[in-house]
Structure formats: structure tokens, C-alpha cells
Amino acid sequence: MLGLGIVPARGGSKGISRKNLVSLHGRPLVAWTLDAARSARSLARVVVSTDDEEIAAEVRVHGGDVPFMRPVSLATDDTPVLNVVQHVIQELERRERWRPDVVVLLQPTSPLRTASHIDAAVDLLQETGADSVVSVVEVPHQFHPVSVMRLKGDRLIPYEGNSTVTRRQDKPTLYGRNGPAVLVTRPAVLLEQGSLYGTDSRPFVMAPEESVDVDSLWELELAAWYLSQRDGIPSSS
């Protein structure tokens, strides 16, 4: 089975300037995802998609592969990630006549995801025959829809109707995509269905401490702390 890892790392970002290159324990953020991807037994190849020459150079320093640059038209704030993934698959097929059996999307904003997570998610796709497997994390009970409030004027009211569920144990378990840190899908789903997930998507549940999605400086510090606890390195980003 040929597994292709795709790491999208454009130059622009809103929450943190030059986010993919920001330092996390002395290494660029994108390098943590490259480490996990290159150590995954399920990936025959890992490609970084970027429009930015500085990111491309840094990726290569850390052993990453940038076989071609991403067009500027696919690097805007509102570019769907589906289009980015489709571009990588189509270019590899056009340039090298190479097409994978499965595609694994790996967001560089998930530095706590490991090679074991990638392999387990790919295994789940193979075992179930699903269109896709997406990593999720359990929604904390205080953010459950029955607990969320909104303002009406200057008063708090329930966001969803007049829910009376207040006990944690009475709330159904919900899950949210954690980035996602890992999204495993099939080329046919991406190219023929024009979808990341297809019609049969299965969950790969990750723990909260594995699911930090770095979109702000606070989340960068949180990721640094979790890494220091996991790997025994100083908790400084």
C-alpha cells in the first residue's frame, strides 16, 4: 500500500505571523509534523505543499520534500484545503506518473500528533473500508451545545432552546475535529467525489493533550508545555 502524507504549509497566516516557521522548542513548527510523518510506517512518501520559498528551504533543512511549489492562487486565506490536496495528487501523477493508494493530510499546527497516531488512523481506514478516517477529540462538557449560552440584549439565554440538562453524566458524548491532526482519505474520494471525507467517515479519537491545534500564541505555549511533559524538554517555545 502506498501512503502519501501531505503537509500544507503556506506562507500567510492570521493568528501568528509566519506560523509554520515559528519556533517551538527551538525548531520550526512544521518540523514536528515532518518528524511524525517521516517516522510513520504507513507513509511511503511525505510532500510539503507551500507557496513560500523560505518555508520550502526550511522544510528541506529538516529532511522534508518539496517537489514543486504551490501556485499563489491556491495560497489565499479562503483556499479550500481540498483544492490544495487535489493539486498535489494531480501534479505527482502528471510529473512522475505516481499515485498513492491512500492520502494522509497532516496539518503542521498539530505538533503533538505522532507517527503512531498516523499509522493507527491508516490501519483503521484499511480495516473498515471507509472513505475516510478523521481525528477527533471529545468535546468538553462545558462546551456541549446544551451548556452553551448566548446573549440576548444583555441577558444570557440557552443557545439551543430551553435545555434543562445540567448534569455532566446526562449529556451525550460529542466529538470535534482536532485540526484535524490526521485525516486519512482515498484519491478517488478526493478527485472523483470532490470531497475530503466521502460518505463514510470514521472517527479516530485522540486525547485532549494530543489535540492542541496551534492558531494563537497561547496554544503555542500550551503545545510547548505538553511537549516538555511528554519528551522531558524545557517548557519554553
C-alpha positions as CSV (number, residue, x, y, z in Angstrom):
1,M,0.0,0.0,0.0
2,L,1.3,3.4,-1.0
3,G,0.6,6.1,1.6
4,L,1.1,9.7,0.7
5,G,1.4,12.3,3.5
6,I,0.6,15.9,2.5
7,V,1.6,18.7,4.8
8,P,0.1,22.1,3.8
9,A,2.3,25.0,4.9
10,R,1.5,28.2,3.1
11,G,3.4,31.4,3.9
12,G,0.5,33.5,5.1
13,S,-1.3,33.2,8.4
14,K,-3.5,35.4,10.6
15,G,-3.3,34.3,14.2
16,I,0.5,34.0,14.3
17,S,2.7,35.7,11.7
18,R,4.7,33.2,9.7
19,K,3.1,30.5,11.8
20,N,4.7,27.4,10.1
21,L,8.2,28.7,10.9
22,V,7.5,29.9,14.4
23,S,9.9,28.4,17.0
24,L,8.6,25.5,19.1
25,H,11.4,24.3,21.5
26,G,13.9,25.8,19.1
27,R,12.6,24.1,16.0
28,P,10.1,25.5,13.4
29,L,6.5,24.3,14.0
30,V,6.3,22.5,10.7
31,A,9.4,20.3,11.7
32,W,7.3,18.5,14.4
33,T,4.9,17.3,11.8
34,L,7.7,16.3,9.4
35,D,9.2,14.1,12.2
36,A,6.0,12.3,12.8
37,A,5.3,11.8,9.1
38,R,8.7,10.5,8.2
39,S,8.6,8.0,11.1
40,A,5.2,6.6,10.1
41,R,5.5,3.1,8.6
42,S,2.2,3.7,6.6
43,L,3.6,6.6,4.5
44,A,5.8,5.8,1.5
45,R,6.2,9.5,0.8
46,V,5.7,12.8,2.5
47,V,5.3,16.0,0.5
48,V,5.0,19.6,1.8
49,S,2.8,21.9,-0.2
50,T,3.9,25.5,0.1
51,D,3.9,28.8,-1.9
52,D,6.7,30.2,0.2
53,E,10.4,29.8,-0.7
54,E,11.6,30.4,2.9
55,I,9.3,27.6,4.2
56,A,10.5,25.3,1.4
57,A,14.1,25.9,2.3
58,E,13.5,25.3,6.0
59,V,11.5,22.1,5.2
60,R,14.4,20.8,3.2
61,V,16.8,21.5,6.0
62,H,14.7,19.3,8.2
63,G,14.6,16.5,5.6
64,G,11.2,17.3,4.0
65,D,10.3,17.0,0.3
66,V,9.0,20.0,-1.7
67,P,8.9,18.6,-5.2
68,F,7.1,21.7,-6.6
69,M,5.8,25.0,-5.3
70,R,2.1,25.6,-4.7
71,P,0.5,28.2,-7.0
72,V,-0.2,31.6,-5.4
73,S,-3.8,31.1,-6.4
74,L,-4.0,28.2,-4.0
75,A,-2.4,30.0,-1.1
76,T,-5.1,32.5,-0.1
77,D,-6.9,32.7,3.2
78,D,-10.0,31.3,1.7
79,T,-8.5,28.5,-0.4
80,P,-10.2,25.2,0.5
81,V,-7.7,22.6,1.7
82,L,-9.4,20.1,-0.7
83,N,-8.0,22.1,-3.6
84,V,-4.5,22.0,-2.2
85,V,-4.6,18.3,-1.7
86,Q,-6.0,17.7,-5.2
87,H,-3.2,19.8,-6.7
88,V,-0.5,17.7,-5.0
89,I,-2.0,14.4,-6.2
90,Q,-2.6,15.7,-9.7
91,E,0.9,17.2,-10.0
92,L,2.6,14.0,-8.8
93,E,0.6,12.0,-11.3
94,R,1.4,14.4,-14.1
95,R,5.1,14.9,-13.3
96,E,6.0,11.4,-12.1
97,R,3.1,9.1,-13.0
98,W,2.9,8.3,-9.3
99,R,-0.4,7.9,-7.5
100,P,-0.9,6.8,-3.9
101,D,-3.4,4.3,-2.5
102,V,-4.3,6.5,0.5
103,V,-3.7,10.1,1.2
104,V,-3.0,11.4,4.8
105,L,-3.5,15.2,5.4
106,L,-1.2,16.4,8.2
107,Q,-1.7,19.9,9.4
108,P,1.5,21.4,10.8
109,T,-0.5,23.1,13.5
110,S,-0.8,19.8,15.3
111,P,2.7,19.2,16.8
112,L,1.6,16.7,19.4
113,R,0.4,14.1,16.8
114,T,2.9,11.2,16.5
115,A,3.8,8.6,13.9
116,S,1.7,6.1,16.0
117,H,-1.4,8.2,15.5
118,I,-0.8,8.3,11.7
119,D,-0.3,4.6,11.5
120,A,-3.3,3.8,13.6
121,A,-5.6,6.0,11.6
122,V,-4.4,4.4,8.3
123,D,-4.9,1.0,9.8
124,L,-8.5,1.9,10.7
125,L,-9.2,3.0,7.1
126,Q,-7.9,-0.3,5.9
127,E,-9.8,-2.4,8.4
128,T,-13.2,-0.6,7.9
129,G,-13.1,0.1,4.2
130,A,-14.3,3.6,4.9
131,D,-13.9,6.5,2.6
132,S,-12.0,8.4,5.3
133,V,-10.8,8.5,8.9
134,V,-10.6,11.8,10.7
135,S,-9.0,12.5,14.1
136,V,-11.4,13.9,16.7
137,V,-11.4,14.8,20.4
138,E,-14.2,14.6,22.9
139,V,-16.0,18.0,23.3
140,P,-15.6,19.2,27.0
141,H,-18.9,19.0,28.8
142,Q,-18.9,22.8,29.5
143,F,-18.8,23.4,25.7
144,H,-21.6,21.0,24.9
145,P,-24.5,22.6,22.9
146,V,-26.8,22.1,25.9
147,S,-24.4,24.1,28.1
148,V,-23.5,26.9,25.6
149,M,-25.2,30.3,26.2
150,R,-25.7,33.3,24.0
151,L,-26.6,37.0,24.7
152,K,-30.0,38.4,24.0
153,G,-29.5,42.1,24.7
154,D,-27.6,42.0,28.0
155,R,-29.0,38.7,29.2
156,L,-27.7,35.1,28.9
157,I,-30.1,32.6,27.4
158,P,-29.6,29.0,26.3
159,Y,-28.1,28.7,22.8
160,E,-30.3,25.7,21.9
161,G,-33.9,26.1,23.0
162,N,-34.7,25.7,26.7
163,S,-32.4,22.8,27.6
164,T,-32.6,21.7,31.2
165,V,-29.7,19.2,31.0
166,T,-27.2,20.4,33.6
167,R,-25.5,17.2,34.9
168,R,-22.4,16.2,33.0
169,Q,-23.4,12.5,33.0
170,D,-26.7,13.3,31.3
171,K,-25.1,14.9,28.3
172,P,-24.4,12.7,25.2
173,T,-20.8,12.4,24.2
174,L,-19.9,14.7,21.3
175,Y,-16.7,14.9,19.2
176,G,-15.0,17.7,17.4
177,R,-12.3,17.6,14.7
178,N,-9.0,18.4,16.4
179,G,-7.4,20.3,13.4
180,P,-7.8,17.7,12.2
181,A,-4.4,16.3,13.3
182,V,-4.8,13.4,11.0
183,L,-7.2,12.9,8.0
184,V,-6.8,9.7,6.0
185,T,-8.7,9.5,2.8
186,R,-8.6,8.0,-0.7
187,P,-7.6,9.6,-4.0
188,A,-10.9,8.6,-5.6
189,V,-12.8,10.4,-2.8
190,L,-10.7,13.5,-3.3
191,L,-10.7,13.6,-7.1
192,E,-13.9,11.9,-8.2
193,Q,-16.2,12.8,-5.3
194,G,-14.6,16.2,-4.8
195,S,-14.7,15.6,-1.0
196,L,-12.2,15.2,1.8
197,Y,-14.4,12.8,3.8
198,G,-16.7,11.0,1.3
199,T,-19.9,9.4,2.5
200,D,-18.4,7.0,5.1
201,S,-16.1,8.8,7.6
202,R,-14.9,7.1,10.7
203,P,-13.5,8.7,13.9
204,F,-10.0,8.3,15.2
205,V,-10.3,9.6,18.8
206,M,-7.3,11.4,20.3
207,A,-6.8,12.6,23.8
208,P,-7.1,16.4,24.7
209,E,-3.4,16.6,25.5
210,E,-2.6,15.2,22.0
211,S,-5.1,17.5,20.2
212,V,-3.6,21.1,20.6
213,D,-4.2,23.0,17.3
214,V,-1.8,25.9,17.2
215,D,-3.7,29.0,16.0
216,S,-2.6,31.5,18.7
217,L,0.4,32.3,20.9
218,W,-1.5,30.8,23.9
219,E,-1.9,27.5,22.0
220,L,1.8,27.6,21.0
221,E,2.7,27.9,24.7
222,L,0.3,25.1,25.6
223,A,1.9,22.8,22.9
224,A,5.3,23.7,24.3
225,W,4.2,22.7,27.8
226,Y,2.7,19.4,26.7
227,L,5.9,18.6,24.7
228,S,8.0,19.3,27.8
229,Q,5.9,16.9,29.8
230,R,5.9,14.2,27.1
231,D,9.5,14.5,26.0
232,G,11.2,15.9,29.1
233,I,12.4,19.1,27.4
234,P,12.3,22.6,28.9
235,S,8.9,24.2,28.6
236,S,9.9,27.1,26.5
237,S,8.8,27.8,23.0
